[in-house]
């Protein structure tokens, strides 16, 4: 049986996913909640997750935190 997400359940899922990625950023890199939140929401990856691109939302929270962190580090170089 296939489960279809409603608009509300999709928003709830993405909100929880974002919170878990931010929490992982804090844990992995010793960031404050505010810094981790800023880094996450300024990333292209967060937009891709929101849009459902490449099923990124299916990846683990820690994997996505690493991707966001690497993206952030790369942006600091430019």
N, C-alpha and C positions, 0 to 999 in steps of 0.2 A: 504494500500500500504506500503510495506516495503522499507525503505531507506537503501541503501548499501553505506558504507563509502569507498571512494577511499583512496589510500595511503596518498595523500596530505591532505585530509580532516581529516584522523585519526591523522596525525602528528599535524595538527592545533588544533584539539580538545584536544589532550594530552598536548600540549604546554600550551594552555589556562587553562586546568585543573590544571596543575602543578603550574602555576602562581597564580591561585586563592587559592590553598592550601597554598602556601608560604605567600601570602597576609594575609590569615586567621591566620597563625602562628604568624605573626607580630602583628596583632590586638589582638589575644587572650592572647599572652604571652609577649608582649612588646619587641619583638626581633627586632634587626636591620634586614634590608633586606638581608644583607650578611649572618648573622647568621642563619636566617630562611632558606635561600637557601642552605647553607651547611648542615643543619640538614635534610632538605627534601631529598636532593640528596644522602646523606649517609645512608638513611633509606632503609630497606628491602621493606617497603610499597611502596616506589616510584618505585622500580623495579617491584613489583607485579602489580601496576597500569599500568605501561608501557607494561607489558606482557598481560594485560587483564584478569588476574587471578581473579576468583570469582566475576567478575563484580564490582570490587572496584570502577572503574571509574564512576559507577552509584550512588555512595554514595555522600552525600553533602560535599562540600569543608571543612566546619567547622568540620564535623565528622571526615574526613580524617586527618585534621590538628591535632585533638586531638589524633588520633591513632599514627600519626608520633611523636608527642610530648611524648606520653607515651612510645613509643619504644625508643626514645632518652633518656628519664629519666632512663629507665631500662638499657640501655647500659652504662650509667655513673656509675651504681652500680657495674659493672663487671670490 
